[in-house]
């Protein structure tokens, strides 16, 4: 009877039937400037090749996100671990001027995530972070701090960013923001700064969207990650995938004079999907 009740609850919430039994909470002693350092891990995939980490908004928990059927189904198809960030700092620290709090992965929260992943899976696995709002701040800093641990990533809708730095490790990723979001300008500038350094990034100007999550973007991010994984560990954007004009929404010759107006897609089949998410 208890299992039947659990099944009914999961189905009513749009979750997979085995959601509760397979989610483990890993808690660490919070590092500097954190009041909570938890990671929720979906344990269905026993030997994942990487871990997809969903990073919610300011001081949020992704426990319920990783119970959603769409994310669990995708993780199973791609043989990925699935984790949900639940980090928090005092709200007064999480502002543009303080330069403190869990957003700054290089100050301790990033290592806390790596420690949680090793505790969950017994080894240091590659990471695929996908962050929204506060989670986008964290994702952006994580990618800049430890790019060698990142397979690919998406940072969606942050109001301010650090200036990206040159690096020999440049994992492909997505910078996105809603076209009605006040964070649009700052996000686009960050994208252009990264492209000026030659980083294989993609820009998405999410159509008819304010500062909110977007299911169409989620679906595209899943397809993008799958395409990157299909290319393998050593990706050469100069030889693989396609280059696109992020303003005109067309495929282009990569030999162009203005890289800040271009982005990289891991496969040509994603072009129409990408255009469908963007403001036209």
WOHU-V413984 format. One record per backbone hydrogen bond with DSSP energy under -1.0 kcal/mol. NH is the residue of the N-H (numbers start at 1). CO is the residue of the C=O. E is the energy in kcal/mol with one decimal. If there is no record, write none. Layout:
{{NH,CO,E} {NH,CO,E}}
This chain:
{{5,1,-2.6} {6,2,-2.4} {7,3,-2.3} {8,4,-2.3} {9,5,-2.3} {10,6,-2.5} {11,7,-2.5} {12,8,-2.4} {13,9,-1.6} {14,11,-1.2} {15,10,-3.5} {16,67,-1.1} {19,16,-1.7} {22,18,-1.1} {23,20,-1.1} {24,41,-2.9} {26,39,-3.0} {28,37,-2.3} {34,31,-2.0} {35,88,-2.8} {36,88,-1.4} {38,86,-1.9} {39,26,-2.4} {40,84,-2.6} {41,24,-3.1} {42,82,-3.3} {43,22,-4.2} {49,79,-2.4} {51,126,-2.2} {52,81,-2.9} {53,128,-2.2} {54,83,-2.8} {55,130,-2.8} {60,57,-2.8} {62,85,-1.8} {66,62,-2.0} {68,65,-1.7} {69,14,-1.5} {72,68,-2.2} {73,69,-3.1} {74,70,-1.9} {75,71,-2.5} {76,72,-2.3} {77,73,-2.4} {78,74,-2.3} {80,75,-2.8} {81,50,-3.2} {83,52,-2.9} {84,40,-3.2} {85,54,-2.8} {86,38,-1.9} {88,36,-1.9} {93,90,-2.0} {95,93,-1.9} {104,101,-1.5} {105,103,-1.5} {107,104,-2.4} {108,105,-1.4} {110,105,-1.9} {112,108,-1.8} {113,109,-2.0} {114,110,-2.2} {115,111,-2.6} {116,112,-2.2} {117,113,-2.4} {118,114,-2.2} {119,115,-2.3} {120,116,-2.2} {121,117,-2.5} {122,118,-2.3} {125,123,-1.0} {127,149,-3.0} {128,51,-2.8} {130,53,-2.6} {131,154,-2.5} {132,55,-2.3} {133,156,-2.6} {135,132,-2.6} {137,133,-1.8} {138,134,-1.9} {139,135,-2.4} {140,136,-2.9} {141,137,-2.2} {142,138,-2.7} {143,139,-2.6} {144,140,-1.6} {145,141,-2.4} {146,142,-2.7} {149,146,-1.8} {150,147,-1.2} {151,127,-2.3} {154,129,-2.0} {155,174,-2.6} {156,131,-3.1} {157,176,-2.8} {173,200,-1.2} {174,153,-1.9} {175,202,-2.9} {176,155,-2.3} {177,204,-2.0} {179,206,-2.9} {180,209,-2.8} {181,178,-1.5} {184,181,-2.0} {187,183,-2.3} {188,184,-2.4} {189,185,-2.2} {190,186,-2.1} {191,187,-2.2} {192,188,-2.5} {193,189,-2.4} {194,190,-2.1} {195,191,-2.4} {196,192,-2.1} {198,195,-1.8} {199,194,-2.1} {201,199,-2.3} {202,173,-2.0} {204,175,-1.9} {206,177,-1.8} {207,277,-2.5} {212,210,-1.9} {218,214,-2.2} {219,215,-2.2} {220,216,-2.1} {221,217,-3.1} {222,218,-2.1} {223,219,-1.9} {224,220,-2.8} {225,221,-2.8} {226,222,-2.3} {227,223,-2.0} {228,224,-2.4} {229,225,-2.7} {230,226,-1.7} {239,236,-2.2} {240,236,-2.3} {242,265,-2.5} {244,263,-2.6} {245,250,-3.1} {246,261,-2.1} {249,245,-1.7} {252,243,-2.6} {256,254,-1.9} {261,258,-1.4} {262,259,-2.0} {263,244,-2.0} {264,201,-1.5} {265,242,-2.8} {270,267,-1.6} {271,268,-1.9} {274,270,-2.8} {275,271,-2.4} {276,272,-2.0} {277,273,-1.0} {278,274,-1.4} {279,205,-2.3}}
